[in-house]
Amino acid sequence: MSQPQNHIKSKQRVADHGEVFTPAWLVEAMLDLVKDETERIDSRFLEPACGSGNFLVAILQRKLAAVEMKYGKSPFERQHYALLALMCIYGIELLADNIAECRANLLEIFADYLNLAESDDLYRAAFYVLSLNLVHGDALTMRTHDGQPITFAEWGYLGKGKFQRRDFRYDTLTLSSTFSQQGSLFAHLGMHEIFRPAATYPPLTVGELAAMREGTANERE
C-alpha cells in the first residue's frame, strides 16, 4: 500500500495544489473524535480531497473490524456486509495518480480481508464500486476531471445478497446538507421531495455488479 512517509510527494505539488498527507497517528486521533460512526458498517464518509486514501483506508479498516465482530461466523453475511462497508466510503481527488492509488489501496484492503483473487466476483464488484465512489475531480467546482457534474451512487443492502443503488448529484447533496440538523451529507435523503435521485436501479447482486466493471471504470479515468 502506498503511504507517503514524508507527507509530501514534491515541493512543486505542495506549491501547485497544497498537497500534504496527514500522518497515520493524526488520522487515527481525528477519527476517534467520531469513533462510533467509524465503527458503524453503514455510516457514510466523504473525503473531498482524499489523496491516496489515508483517512479512507483507516475508516475501511475500522468498518471491516465491525463486520468481523458482527458477521465473522457467517461467510455469506461477512462478504456482503464487507462490500456494504466499502460502498459507504466516498472520495474526490484532483490529481489522477492519487485517485488511482486511493482506489488501489482500498481494493487491496478489501481483497486481503476476504482473501479474494482478481477473478472473483466480489473483487470485480468492489472494483466497480470504487470506480464510482472515488471520483477524479474537483470538490470545489463539483465537477469531474472532464467537466461533468460529480454524481455519487448511494448504496444500500436489502439483504439476501441484493444491493440497491440510487444516484445523486453532489451539488444537490451539498445543498440538501443545509437542511440537516445533524450535519451529515447523506443523513436525510428522501425526507425532502425536492431532493430526488438522478437515477434509481433495480436490486443488484454481486455477480451483476461484477459484470458492470468492464468499460465503466475506464470511462471514469
WOMOLIN-V672816 format. One record per pair of residues at least 4 apart in sequence whose C-alpha atoms are under 8 Angstrom apart, sorted by sequence separation. I is the first residue (numbers start at 1). J is the second residue. If there is no record, write none. Layout:
BEGIN
i=I j=J
i=I j=J
END
This chain:
BEGIN
i=4 j=8
i=9 j=13
i=10 j=14
i=11 j=15
i=12 j=16
i=13 j=17
i=14 j=18
i=15 j=19
i=22 j=26
i=23 j=27
i=24 j=28
i=25 j=29
i=26 j=30
i=27 j=31
i=28 j=32
i=29 j=33
i=30 j=34
i=31 j=35
i=34 j=38
i=35 j=39
i=36 j=40
i=50 j=54
i=53 j=57
i=54 j=58
i=55 j=59
i=56 j=60
i=57 j=61
i=58 j=62
i=59 j=63
i=60 j=64
i=61 j=65
i=62 j=66
i=63 j=67
i=64 j=68
i=65 j=69
i=66 j=70
i=67 j=71
i=68 j=72
i=71 j=75
i=74 j=78
i=75 j=79
i=76 j=80
i=77 j=81
i=78 j=82
i=79 j=83
i=80 j=84
i=81 j=85
i=82 j=86
i=83 j=87
i=84 j=88
i=85 j=89
i=94 j=98
i=95 j=99
i=96 j=100
i=97 j=101
i=98 j=102
i=99 j=103
i=100 j=104
i=101 j=105
i=102 j=106
i=103 j=107
i=104 j=108
i=105 j=109
i=106 j=110
i=107 j=111
i=108 j=112
i=109 j=113
i=110 j=114
i=111 j=115
i=112 j=116
i=116 j=120
i=119 j=123
i=120 j=124
i=121 j=125
i=122 j=126
i=123 j=127
i=124 j=128
i=125 j=129
i=126 j=130
i=127 j=131
i=128 j=132
i=129 j=133
i=130 j=134
i=131 j=135
i=138 j=142
i=139 j=143
i=143 j=147
i=144 j=148
i=157 j=161
i=158 j=162
i=159 j=163
i=168 j=172
i=169 j=173
i=170 j=174
i=171 j=175
i=172 j=176
i=173 j=177
i=174 j=178
i=175 j=179
i=176 j=180
i=180 j=184
i=183 j=187
i=188 j=192
i=192 j=196
i=204 j=208
i=205 j=209
i=206 j=210
i=207 j=211
i=208 j=212
i=209 j=213
i=212 j=216
i=213 j=217
i=214 j=218
i=215 j=219
i=216 j=220
i=217 j=221
i=4 j=9
i=8 j=13
i=9 j=14
i=13 j=18
i=14 j=19
i=22 j=27
i=38 j=43
i=50 j=55
i=67 j=72
i=73 j=78
i=93 j=98
i=94 j=99
i=111 j=116
i=118 j=123
i=119 j=124
i=137 j=142
i=138 j=143
i=143 j=148
i=144 j=149
i=157 j=162
i=158 j=163
i=168 j=173
i=178 j=183
i=180 j=185
i=182 j=187
i=190 j=195
i=204 j=209
i=8 j=14
i=13 j=19
i=14 j=20
i=37 j=43
i=50 j=56
i=71 j=77
i=72 j=78
i=93 j=99
i=111 j=117
i=116 j=122
i=117 j=123
i=118 j=124
i=137 j=143
i=138 j=144
i=143 j=149
i=144 j=150
i=157 j=163
i=158 j=164
i=177 j=183
i=189 j=195
i=190 j=196
i=31 j=38
i=71 j=78
i=92 j=99
i=116 j=123
i=137 j=144
i=138 j=145
i=142 j=149
i=143 j=150
i=156 j=163
i=157 j=164
i=177 j=184
i=180 j=187
i=47 j=55
i=136 j=144
i=137 j=145
i=142 j=150
i=155 j=163
i=156 j=164
i=177 j=185
i=180 j=188
i=47 j=56
i=135 j=144
i=136 j=145
i=137 j=146
i=155 j=164
i=156 j=165
i=176 j=185
i=177 j=186
i=68 j=78
i=71 j=81
i=155 j=165
i=177 j=187
i=8 j=19
i=67 j=78
i=154 j=165
i=155 j=166
i=174 j=185
i=8 j=20
i=111 j=123
i=153 j=165
i=154 j=166
i=173 j=185
i=7 j=20
i=8 j=21
i=137 j=150
i=153 j=166
i=154 j=167
i=173 j=186
i=176 j=189
i=7 j=21
i=67 j=81
i=153 j=167
i=154 j=168
i=7 j=22
i=67 j=82
i=135 j=150
i=152 j=167
i=153 j=168
i=7 j=23
i=107 j=123
i=110 j=126
i=151 j=167
i=152 j=168
i=4 j=21
i=151 j=168
i=152 j=169
i=64 j=82
i=151 j=169
i=152 j=170
i=63 j=82
i=107 j=126
i=133 j=152
i=150 j=169
i=151 j=170
i=176 j=195
i=39 j=59
i=107 j=127
i=132 j=152
i=133 j=153
i=149 j=169
i=150 j=170
i=38 j=59
i=64 j=85
i=132 j=153
i=149 j=170
i=150 j=171
i=41 j=63
i=63 j=85
i=149 j=171
i=173 j=195
i=39 j=62
i=40 j=63
i=41 j=64
i=107 j=130
i=172 j=195
i=38 j=62
i=39 j=63
i=86 j=110
i=103 j=127
i=38 j=63
i=41 j=66
i=60 j=85
i=39 j=65
i=40 j=66
i=41 j=67
i=60 j=86
i=27 j=54
i=39 j=66
i=103 j=130
i=27 j=55
i=31 j=59
i=82 j=110
i=103 j=131
i=142 j=170
i=168 j=196
i=169 j=197
i=60 j=89
i=142 j=171
i=168 j=197
i=169 j=198
i=21 j=51
i=24 j=54
i=28 j=58
i=167 j=197
i=168 j=198
i=23 j=54
i=27 j=58
i=103 j=134
i=166 j=197
i=167 j=198
i=168 j=199
i=22 j=54
i=102 j=134
i=166 j=198
i=167 j=199
i=21 j=54
i=56 j=89
i=166 j=199
i=167 j=200
i=56 j=90
i=166 j=200
i=56 j=91
i=79 j=114
i=99 j=134
i=165 j=200
i=166 j=201
i=99 j=135
i=165 j=201
i=99 j=136
i=164 j=201
i=165 j=202
i=164 j=202
i=165 j=203
i=83 j=122
i=164 j=203
i=165 j=204
i=41 j=81
i=86 j=126
i=96 j=136
i=163 j=203
i=164 j=204
i=50 j=91
i=93 j=134
i=95 j=136
i=162 j=203
i=163 j=204
i=42 j=84
i=49 j=91
i=50 j=92
i=51 j=93
i=87 j=129
i=91 j=133
i=92 j=134
i=93 j=135
i=94 j=136
i=95 j=137
i=162 j=204
i=163 j=205
i=41 j=84
i=42 j=85
i=45 j=88
i=46 j=89
i=47 j=90
i=48 j=91
i=49 j=92
i=50 j=93
i=79 j=122
i=83 j=126
i=86 j=129
i=87 j=130
i=90 j=133
i=91 j=134
i=92 j=135
i=93 j=136
i=94 j=137
i=162 j=205
i=41 j=85
i=44 j=88
i=45 j=89
i=46 j=90
i=47 j=91
i=48 j=92
i=49 j=93
i=51 j=95
i=89 j=133
i=90 j=134
i=91 j=135
i=92 j=136
i=93 j=137
i=94 j=138
i=161 j=205
i=162 j=206
i=43 j=88
i=44 j=89
i=45 j=90
i=46 j=91
i=47 j=92
i=48 j=93
i=49 j=94
i=92 j=137
i=93 j=138
i=94 j=139
i=158 j=203
i=161 j=206
i=42 j=88
i=44 j=90
i=46 j=92
i=52 j=98
i=60 j=106
i=87 j=133
i=92 j=138
i=93 j=139
i=41 j=88
i=51 j=98
i=52 j=99
i=92 j=139
i=51 j=99
i=52 j=100
i=53 j=101
i=57 j=105
i=61 j=109
i=3 j=52
i=50 j=99
i=52 j=101
i=53 j=102
i=57 j=106
i=60 j=109
i=64 j=113
i=2 j=52
i=52 j=102
i=53 j=103
i=56 j=106
i=3 j=54
i=51 j=102
i=52 j=103
i=94 j=145
i=50 j=102
i=53 j=105
i=57 j=109
i=52 j=105
i=53 j=106
i=88 j=154
i=87 j=154
i=88 j=155
i=87 j=155
i=84 j=155
i=84 j=156
i=84 j=157
i=81 j=157
i=129 j=209
i=80 j=161
i=125 j=206
i=128 j=209
i=125 j=207
i=128 j=210
i=125 j=208
i=122 j=206
i=125 j=209
i=126 j=210
i=128 j=212
i=136 j=220
i=121 j=206
i=122 j=207
i=124 j=209
i=125 j=210
i=128 j=213
i=131 j=216
i=132 j=217
i=135 j=220
i=136 j=221
i=121 j=207
i=124 j=210
i=125 j=211
i=127 j=213
i=131 j=217
i=123 j=210
i=124 j=211
i=125 j=212
i=122 j=210
i=125 j=213
i=128 j=216
i=132 j=220
i=121 j=210
i=124 j=213
i=128 j=217
i=131 j=220
i=49 j=139
i=127 j=217
i=48 j=139
i=2 j=101
i=1 j=104
i=2 j=105
i=1 j=105
i=1 j=108
i=96 j=221
i=44 j=186
END
